[in-house]
Amino acid sequence: LPWPAMPGVAVSPAPAETDPGVTQKTGQSPPVWSSGVPFYPPSSKYWRIGGKWYDFAEFLDQHPGGREVLELARDRFEDCTFVFEAHHLNYRRARAVIAKYEVDAAVAEKSLTRTPRDGKSRPPQLLDDKSFYSVLRRRVHEHLVKVGHPGGGPTPACIAFFWATFAAWAALGCATWWTGSLFVSILYGVAASWLGAFGHNWVHQTKYKFWAYLSLDVIGFSSDGWFREHNLQHHMYTNTPWDNHFKGTDPFLITDPTVPRNWLQRCVLPYTNWIILSFGLFGNYIAHLTEVVKGNEKVTVWKLCLPLQLLALVARWGLWGAVLMYAWVGTLGVYYFSMALMNHNAEHCMDVTARNKSRDWGEAQLHSSADWGVDGNFFVSMKYLCLNYHTVHHMFPRVDFCHHQAVQRILMETCDEFGVAYRTGTPWAIYKEMVGSFASPRALLQEIVIYAGGI
């Protein structure tokens, strides 16, 4: 059966039965949804990496990152190549490990529930040693080994900073409840934003998963949801229709550069984005809660954190408690989501033609992410919620943000060597470009290639 069309993506007819690694089926299972995006995993038994099939059943409990990420990559998405490449700095060793689990294509074909949906391109391939991203990964890995953090984990100073931030957040939360002060509530929102920045950091590092609960879930996000939709979806398919962020602010703020805007979306909403973003945390919470009710997300006690804070404030201060709640949630929404949207809506991030021509996945991330304020260490970067080295973060999601400044220097040197464009800007310039991207489609009616950089 032909695959359903995706917006902005050309989907070619299903491959013939003689094509390697695929089999035509007479029936088609319904899609698996991930944060509003339908996916069609081709197998419930095998993983596809670099156009080959692997059976990791015996490896699941041996995987250093845990079995959950492997099961999510297979069962919720359509291909595992990008996530495999992006999460293994020592990629040669990782490839040697998985080689023993390779399955013959003819065997894999018999168990496929769907024909892989690759559109106009062949499946993503593993990069060769001379490619831009492979060279960059080796250099970053060598640096991290040299500084004593081969896995890219946090330094003791980073860990101490986290616990100080957590303590400040807890103290300001108690002070808001005790004093009823609007000013203290706003400070509480700033502290919650900083805590969320750490949560974003921890959700990428399986070792610190509980700390992600203490950083994201306590302020109203879901680290379990982020573990899937952020790590395996947004990071792998950035600024494409498969990216859950791509429609996350619709219909108020339009981030898809290929679609037209109506008058309100052009002339009013981009310039009042801070009002919309002040409700961002509430919107995110309600959207995730809806998915929990539908059975698409985990049910956890952490989901009670945000409503319990509202109940505590209202119980003590009445309607003024609701104002205090909005004050800190609104502060977080404007602060946190402004930075996050700046990351992928700068002018160069909307250049669909350049992204489609990317020579590998790493270069595609350069065309999809924006950096600013790259002259400070991670203590200084916290004023930007450590999102200012975002290109580095997207290319090396498992590397703790305390290493971003050093990795960025390696990135610049490698870009110069390969002739790859890397742009940075000032915060104000990037912010203005973001607003312009909301207001005007910079790539109207162009086609976004999902697997750009994978061919």
Buried (B, 14 or more C-beta within 10 A) or exposed (E): EEBEEBEBBEBEEBBEEEBBBBBBBEEBEEEBEBBBBEBBBBBEBBBBBBBBBBBBEEBEEEBEEBBBBBBBBBEBBBBBBBBBBBBBBBBEEBBEBBEEBBBEBEEBBEBBBBBBBBBEBBBBBBBEEEBBBBBBBBBBBEBBEEEEBBBBBBBEEBBEBBEEBBEBBBBBBEBBBEEBBBEBBBBBBBBBBBBBBBBBBBBBBBEBBEBBBBBBBBBBBBBBBBBBBBBBBBBBBBBBBBBBBBBBBEEBBBBBBBBEBEEEBBEEBBEEBEEBBBBBBBBBBEBBBEBBEEEBBBEBEBBEBBEEBBEBBBEBBEEEBEBBBBBBBBBBBBBBBBBBBBBBBBBBBBBBEBBBBBBBBBBBBBBBBBBBBBEBEBEEBBBBBBBBBBBBBBBBBBBBBBBBBBBBEBBEEBBEEBEBEBBBBEBEBBBBBBBBBBBBBBBEEBBBBBBBBBB
